[in-house]
Amino acid sequence: MYKLINVTKIWISFLILPAIAYSDDRINATAISSPLLRPRSVRLPNATYPLHYHLHIKTNIHRDDFMYAGNVTIDVDVRESTDEIVLHSKELKNFTIFVYDLGTGVRLNDLTYSYDVNNSFLIIHAHEYYQVFEAGFKYRLEILYDGIINEIFLGLYWLQYQTNENETVYQAATQFEPTGARLAFPCYDEPAFKANFSICLTHGNTYQAISNMPVRSIQPGTIDNQVTTCFYTTPPISTYLVAFAISNFGYITVQYRGLTQRLYTHASTINKGEKQLNASVHILAAMEDFLGLNYSLAKLDHIALNKKYGAAMENWGLIMYKESFLLYDDEADSQVKFKGFLTLAHEIAHQWFGNLVSPIWWTYAWLTEGFATYFSYIIIDMLHPEFQSMKYFLVEIAAKAYSYNEYSMRPHPMTYYVEHENDIRSVFDIISYQKVVNEYDLFESLQNAVSDESLVNKYNWTNSVSEILLSWSHNKWIPIVTVQRNYDANSITIRQQSKNIESIHYFWIPLNFASASDHNFERTTVDYFMPPVKEITLNATDLNIRLSNDDWLIVNKQQTGFYHVLYDDENLMKIVQALQENHLLIHELNRADIFQNIQPRIEHYDIQTAEVIFELLKYLHYEESLLVWNFATPIVDLLGRNLYGTATHEYYKKFIRYLVAPVYNRLFNKPIIDDDELTVMELTTQQSILSLACDYDLPECVFHTQRLAEDRIFRNVQVNSNSFMSDAVICAGMRYLNDSQFDAILQVLSNSATQDYLLYAIPCTQNEKHMQKYLKYLISDDIININMNISDSLINIFYMFKSNMAARPIIWRFIENHYKSLISAPFFLEMFNRLSEYVHTEHLKQYRDLHQQIAIALRDFDDMENKTLIAADSSRIGRKVKTTESFLQRFGTEIHEWLQHNQFPVFYASIAKKNNASKQRPHILCLAVVAQFENKRGTDLNYIPSGQFREKDNPDVSYRLPDDLRPDHYDINLRPYLLESDNANRFTFDGEVFINITVVKQTNKIVLHSKNLKFSKREYCEDIVKTQTCTDLKEAEPDSKTDIVTYILNQELPVNSVYVLHFKYKGSMDNDMHGFYRSSYVNSKNETEWLGTTQFQTNHARRAFPSFDEPKFKSTFKVTITRHKSMRTASNTNMVRAASVGDYYEDEYEITPIMSTYLLAFIVSRFNERTDDNGSFGIIARPEYYTQTEYSFDVGQEILEILDKYFDLPFYTLGIDKMQMAAIPDFSAGAMENWGLLTYRERLLLYTEEGTTLHVKQQIAAVIAHEQAHQWFGNLVTCDWWSYAWLNEGFARYFQYFATDKVEEEFELDKQFVTEQIQSVMVKDSMNDTNPLSDENTNTPSDLNRMFNSITYNKGATFIRMVRHIMGEEKFQQSLQDYLKTYQYQNTVPENLFDIWKKYMHDDEADEFFSTFTTQVGYPVITFNLTSPKTLQISQKRFLLKDNDGSDPTLRYVVPVTYTTDSEKNFNNTQPKFFIRPVDANKIVELNDNVSWVLGNIQVTGYYRMNYDEKTWHQIHHALFEDDWSNIPDVNRAQIVDDLFNLARSGTISYDLALDVLEYLETETDYLPWFAALNGYSFLAVRLGTDTSNFASYFRHLSNRAYRKLGFEENENDTTLDIYNREQILNWSCKYGNKECIEKIKGYFGKDLIRNPVPINIRAIVYCAAMREGDNQDFDKLFDKYLSETAATEKTLILNSLGCVKDNGLVNRYFNVIMSDDIRRQDKSSALASLYNENNENVEVVFDLIDSNLEQFVTAMGGYSAAATSITGVASRFTEKSQEEKLKDFNARHRTEFGDAATTLDIAEKIVAENLEWAENKLNTFKNYLESRSKSGSTRTSANTIIVYLLGALVLVTLLKT
């Protein structure tokens, strides 16, 4: 059905067969005395033919005048001599007719006309009949006439609309198909009479006219304020395609491929047409490309008309639409958009099928409508696969075509002869539009068959193509194919019959087969064409299919044939068993087909046993396909209606709840309200799924719809833009209301006639008392208030009876009690007669008694002649329930026993696992129908704030939860208090949570996390509907160390049982940036604004709600937040409702995908949002910063698109269909990856071109990439425990560089990764305090904090990058896609990843390689020793910066080795040449050539350092002095520099050797090598303390070339890395006394910083140097700028620059600023670091300030832990023994206060001791080196430097001589 058709001669010839068959059926006129008396066909005669029309119509529609004058001139060709010319004309008058001989121009005088009313014929003839019109002659008819512009939408009709000023404006338009042209002008109004049309329209000059062709001219009219618009002549077209419109509309235009398309509508709606106009461009282009035939007119217009009915009309060049199909808002759901696109495609397809090629007569309407329908779905599926239009095709088109063929219909063949107007209109039905499309695959089957020579030779049916096609096109029924297998003979008997059993017509039926042994459902070619016989038996071998007795057999793969298939019960049961085992083995379309075909078997008892039906239904629990559910739902309803009222029904309800729960939860975990991302299939099916779930009392549905219904009724919150869905929700919400709720709703109905939707909803109630109350209301006087009368009420009662099975006995009793007062009502007897059809046999006696009473009562009424009571013995009585009774009689007992035997979980739902249906995880969702959320005032909580004194972590205590329970769903309600008016409650929040849990192991305990929450209710519930089954939990407090609270129960909870935990509590919104905390900012009015936000990673969700707060306890979450109307909220998912409650709103959010607690997030603020058109991507920030969100908005979408494609798992398909990124004023982390709501520090999300450096811009993009990558690595697939945090953070850090690099290529992040990530982590990883990537010793909160270090981030990303280079990019990408798809929505450990990687690596060392780099600490140094020019000896050992520090030096690694030599210089091949294993002591490698040097670790793709023998080091030194550094790339030069510094620092090589090689830096001008160098020199410079004069001189000389090249000014040739290099070189040059640099800086800073801003990319250097060299006035100048600055990035830059002050007074002053509220807590540590990092002289001053202001310092930094970390930072720069003594004294005095954080102070002491020891052993070597250079003049020039200078001089002399 989905296959595109090859248009070949074979079936083109078929298309003309009908035309040939009916070409001789016309009756030609013969001359008789009166034209009205002669017998006539209703068809026009063939004697004359129109050639050209000149049509001129004059209207005053602009004056509300509906009369018009017409003038039509028709050139006619006489093809057979005749005595008359016959035209169509209808409802036209005042004719004046002239006829001219076109050859001579002579007017014919002896003519008159007659009018045939019956046939709408205008007959022109002589007064006395004779053969006046001779064959071969041409005549011109000129006809003047008057007409009326119609009110109905046919012919030339009028429309109106209201302007914004409430003025009525009229327009005129046409609708000529099929027979409407005759209503507008006399014409040959049949499709075969094609002609050219030249059209002119006279109209008001404020209006414009449009027609099929472009405008040729506009001339002033003969009357004032009128103009005449004339159009170019059309090609030959049928009259029904002529069109014009006169209006005051505006238009929008688009051009593509030289074609102009316009969309016309009135000005107020013009913006609603942009999407459709753009869609039209793509659709038309796709049609052109598909057909290979360009659209043939010069323009295509679209006009939106305010019509009440009809979708659109395909007039050639001017398509007219009902407004709703062409115009829609951005909020329109996907169903509206899809229907709009489909309509566009349908009408555009008509431009070829119908317009370019037209049917010869309406008998063949299917030639136009069928093709237009077919291509509308094909083209939309090509252009918009997200609509899944071909699935919708099955539901909308195929299903309708099948249903039209039911017994109660009056079907007709596709080719169906019609004559009269009514018959013509009737042919535009399902047959022409939809049945035809289902038979197009027949054409393709034939095409494939006759093209296959083997089939042509094998089967005689290939020679019967015409017969095959005619058997379908000329038959009004569709066939039923019955498949009966003979299992002994392995044969198949196929029988066919028509759906009408009386029909003896047989078909040629295309058959194809699938079996368990041969289940290729993608091959849909014909295996056999069944000839038109009743029955045929075939052997499986004859059909060339593999089929054993145990196999199932399916016929009609993918429903490519248009027929029903019925199977014998045994084969059907085999299919059912296959579906239960793995339903995905059978194609989705065939699964749907099974249900579609089995429904009539149930209705007609054509099954042997009910078991097969229920076994078939049972598999639906695992069925995710909405297409299948669409066909299964009617069967569920059918069985439910049959079983209603029996003892079996309760069992059946339980069974259906089991079936529907998974699909309900999957569907409604997505948006339910106005969700633009729902597919059309979901929009089409969700109503039936929701109705089914609620009808069978699925608690999730009952609870949810009741809430939504209350919102709609009491708060007027719209449920859904889809009105049908809204009706379904409200109906479902009515089922189980309490008395007060029902009374309130009835009151709403009584008070407003606009609440008529309640008349649909209230009858859905299942409460008998409510039904009785509603029925009494309907016959009370109150109905007058809602504009109803008693007849309306009776209609409502009848509707209630039909739609609500529970209401039927109540309504019968109601009639019994009230018939006397109702009997005179006009509709009562009709209603009673129709209700009589539903009387069951067992109730006949009661019914007859009631019938007799009503008959007696009727005698008292005299005016009932036309109202007849049904006869007491009428066969109608009970006929509607007889099938139910027969069904129960035959199958009732069997069904009851089956349902009793097959027990199902009461409330069991599944979270859908995409592509992994067989591994669905059990999940309970929203199981409690509970009291509404209450906001109760509470007292302040008494607990120790975070950061105050805490007991030390105890490693022997278990901080982990047991595995006894599994949380499935959280329903969280929060009410924060942020307003000043909240008084004592301010900065607290009320909370209520329902947690659905499943018992995994039998237990008598409920154990979960809670911290700083004060509970008012704790309970657990066994039955989620009956609240009396809840049991209070005994009061228990969380453990102060672990936050674990244990509730001991009085019973054991059995395995697999489900419960709901219910808590009410109060929490505190602290300002420590953890949990649900408060933040603030000062707005543009200088007012402090407070907001609430969250940070839950790693273990802080427990501070917002009691939870299973570990990453492995994944669950779904629904969040509802109550907020003041002045504020807004955001959460992970989209909001589904905002219900007004006084001055507050309850914002409810969609259910999340299954995820860990730490990923939940919500914000309550007054922020604004920048968002895309459909609201799927947005940036949230305070309103003042809106303009600063543009860059992150743009780059965020670009990066997300890169990641979507890379992972082959688009973000918006993962379960959350929006992404918001929020800029938070106070935020402890840099950013946080909360799924769908990413949070950032403001400076990492906000960008201004004038206030953000390029480096910070890079940071913003990179951090966005980091958090977005987490949506897959961390959110979709999550580490099982924080021991493996690198599985989250390593990948995020990796893509932070390599995804951003795809978007912002100029940053060269692939290179920067080496210096920023690899080299930085290598320092930590070479010390004793490092940890492995996978650290099993992760238990305490301190352990958790430790895991978020550079090992996890940097080393994790480095390890991943190393794997990528081993594997190659293509395999690496495939492996990640494999990993994500395999483990989506799950938790993983590293072995899961490694198992995937090993599939793509195929290296024997893979296991050991993974292990040595992830479970061991550290990394190796690889030594290359060139023992001869061709022999390389390789060895490894663990690299340690300090021997004997307790580290294990014996560790060895599996190392991927890459290298190149001076003879190769191949720095591009990063594939390992081999691996070095731990057992390889000294690996010998023979080189291909004699070499001078060799360089290992190409592009630093391996995680190891390189060392060389001393000779090779010198050879490398020489190479670096050669031109272009001997083509050694900057990445490897940076590697050489970094390795030299660290090898020397560790004592592996001497500082003399390292410094000698580093002298090459005199020639270096690139960023990466200098970045590595400055890192190395930083360590040395710090160790020098304040003794830096020699170093300053040394650095100025070493960097002189780079300084001169870079200068201060940027130029157009600068790369990003040049700009960065300028920044670092200038910073160090100014810092170390470059006088020119300092003077330049003063010049920049001396100007007005607002009017003459410093160039952005040197601004940090200028500000810092100015502070270093400045005074109080300079400080004031910069600090004032900080206070007034609005750009977050600029504020951060200034903040860190202020720390460059060197004057002790300014140091003291800035320290006090840091302690104040002028600087946010999150920024205090970095501000303090700048104060002691930028100037060695400040280190001891800062420490003394801390010591003397400790209490203030601890408070400002946020607690002792943060304070200890900062103190350690200061101490790490101590260089004197006296400073060490100060630290020890400080620690001794304050150890008790610091508590647990005292261990950090101990580490500080250790660092200081190690640094002093290093300085004592090695610093003098560096000092001596600097001193010797200083004494020898400017430098100790190396031999290489001299050679370079001499060579330069020689070159210069040579040039001068030349």
Salt bridges, closest charged atoms under 4 A:
ASP75 OD1 - ARG140 NE 2.69
ASP77 OD2 - ARG79 NE 3.51
ASP83 OD2 - ARG38 NH2 3.36
GLU84 OE2 - ARG38 NH1 3.30
GLU84 OE1 - ARG40 NH2 2.90
ASP110 OD1 - HIS127 ND1 2.98
ASP189 OD2 - ARG182 NE 2.88
GLU190 OE1 - ARG43 NE 3.46
GLU288 OE1 - ARG257 NH1 3.08
ASP289 OD2 - ARG257 NH2 3.03
ASP301 OD2 - LYS299 NZ 2.68
GLU314 OE2 - HIS350 NE2 3.72
GLU323 OE2 - HIS266 NE2 3.34
ASP329 OD1 - LYS272 NZ 3.35
ASP330 OD1 - LYS275 NZ 2.71
GLU369 OE1 - HIS346 NE2 3.08
GLU369 OE1 - HIS350 NE2 2.93
GLU386 OE2 - HIS384 ND1 2.98
GLU396 OE2 - LYS400 NZ 2.88
GLU406 OE2 - LYS499 NZ 2.81
GLU421 OE2 - LYS90 NZ 3.35
GLU421 OE2 - ARG182 NH1 3.41
GLU421 OE1 - ARG425 NH1 3.68
ASP429 OD2 - HIS412 NE2 2.49
GLU522 OE2 - HIS587 NE2 3.83
ASP527 OD1 - ARG523 NH2 3.04
GLU535 OE1 - ARG495 NE 2.95
ASP569 OD1 - ARG601 NH2 3.07
GLU588 OE2 - LYS391 NZ 2.95
ASP606 OD2 - ARG601 NE 3.86
GLU615 OE1 - LYS618 NZ 3.23
GLU623 OE1 - ARG591 NE 2.66
GLU650 OE2 - LYS653 NZ 3.68
ASP676 OD1 - LYS337 NZ 2.55
GLU682 OE2 - LYS670 NZ 2.91
ASP695 OD1 - ARG735 NH1 3.25
ASP697 OD2 - LYS653 NZ 2.70
ASP697 OD1 - ARG735 NH2 3.38
ASP711 OD1 - ARG715 NH1 2.42
ASP711 OD2 - ARG1137 NH1 2.61
ASP739 OD2 - LYS769 NZ 2.87
ASP739 OD1 - HIS770 NE2 2.88
ASP743 OD1 - LYS773 NZ 2.77
GLU768 OE2 - ARG813 NH2 2.82
GLU830 OE2 - ARG834 NH1 3.77
GLU837 OE2 - ARG876 NE 3.11
GLU837 OE2 - ARG879 NH2 3.11
GLU837 OE1 - LYS880 NZ 3.21
GLU842 OE2 - HIS843 NE2 3.65
ASP849 OD2 - LYS845 NZ 3.50
GLU885 OE2 - HIS840 ND1 3.38
GLU934 OE1 - LYS936 NZ 3.04
GLU934 OE1 - LYS1064 NZ 3.84
GLU951 OE1 - LYS1041 NZ 3.58
ASP963 OD1 - LYS1112 NZ 2.48
ASP968 OD1 - ARG966 NE 2.94
ASP971 OD1 - LYS1118 NZ 3.33
ASP982 OD1 - ARG975 NH1 3.95
ASP990 OD1 - LYS1066 NZ 2.63
GLU992 OE2 - HIS1062 NE2 2.67
GLU1019 OE2 - HIS1062 ND1 2.63
ASP1043 OD2 - ARG1102 NH1 3.07
ASP1070 OD2 - ARG1103 NH2 3.27
ASP1072 OD2 - ARG1103 NH2 2.85
GLU1089 OE1 - ARG1166 NH1 2.71
ASP1109 OD2 - ARG1102 NE 2.91
GLU1110 OE1 - ARG960 NE 3.03
ASP1143 OD1 - LYS1125 NZ 3.32
GLU1146 OE1 - ARG1137 NH2 3.24
ASP1147 OD2 - ARG1123 NE 2.71
GLU1148 OE2 - HIS704 ND1 3.59
GLU1148 OE1 - ARG707 NH2 3.87
GLU1148 OE2 - LYS1118 NZ 3.56
GLU1148 OE1 - ARG1137 NE 2.47
GLU1201 OE2 - LYS1205 NZ 3.25
ASP1208 OD2 - LYS1381 NZ 2.61
ASP1226 OD2 - ARG1720 NH1 2.79
GLU1233 OE1 - HIS1270 NE2 3.71
GLU1242 OE2 - ARG1182 NE 2.80
GLU1289 OE1 - HIS1266 NE2 3.15
GLU1289 OE1 - HIS1270 NE2 2.81
GLU1308 OE1 - LYS1311 NZ 3.27
ASP1325 OD2 - LYS1355 NZ 2.95
ASP1329 OD2 - LYS1324 NZ 3.95
ASP1335 OD2 - ARG1346 NH2 2.51
ASP1343 OD1 - ARG1346 NH1 3.04
GLU1369 OE1 - ARG1364 NE 3.06
ASP1378 OD2 - LYS1399 NZ 2.70
ASP1395 OD1 - LYS1398 NZ 3.47
ASP1407 OD1 - LYS1398 NZ 2.75
ASP1480 OD1 - ARG1477 NH2 3.49
GLU1510 OE2 - HIS1514 NE2 3.62
ASP1530 OD2 - LYS1311 NZ 3.29
ASP1538 OD2 - ARG1505 NH1 2.77
ASP1539 OD1 - ARG1505 NH1 2.99
ASP1556 OD2 - HIS1514 ND1 3.81
ASP1556 OD2 - HIS1517 ND1 3.59
GLU1559 OE2 - ARG1829 NH1 3.08
GLU1559 OE2 - ARG1836 NH2 3.83
GLU1562 OE2 - HIS1597 NE2 3.66
GLU1564 OE1 - ARG1533 NE 2.81
ASP1566 OD2 - ARG1533 NH2 2.70
ASP1587 OD2 - LYS1823 NZ 3.95
ASP1614 OD2 - ARG1622 NH2 2.79
GLU1636 OE1 - ARG1604 NH1 2.82
ASP1648 OD2 - ARG1651 NH1 3.99
ASP1676 OD1 - ARG1709 NH2 2.27
GLU1685 OE1 - LYS1681 NZ 2.88
GLU1690 OE1 - ARG1659 NH1 3.08
GLU1690 OE2 - LYS1681 NZ 3.14
ASP1723 OD1 - ARG1241 NH1 3.90
GLU1734 OE1 - ARG1668 NH2 3.45
GLU1737 OE2 - LYS1702 NZ 3.80
GLU1740 OE2 - LYS1782 NZ 2.86
ASP1744 OD1 - LYS1782 NZ 2.81
ASP1747 OD2 - ARG1789 NH2 2.68
ASP1747 OD1 - HIS1790 NE2 3.74
GLU1780 OE1 - LYS1777 NZ 2.93
GLU1780 OE2 - LYS1784 NZ 3.90
ASP1785 OD2 - ARG1789 NE 2.91
GLU1793 OE2 - HIS1790 ND1 2.74
ASP1796 OD2 - ARG950 NH2 3.93
ASP1802 OD1 - ARG1791 NH1 2.82
GLU1813 OE1 - LYS1442 NZ 3.72
GLU1827 OE2 - LYS1831 NZ 3.17
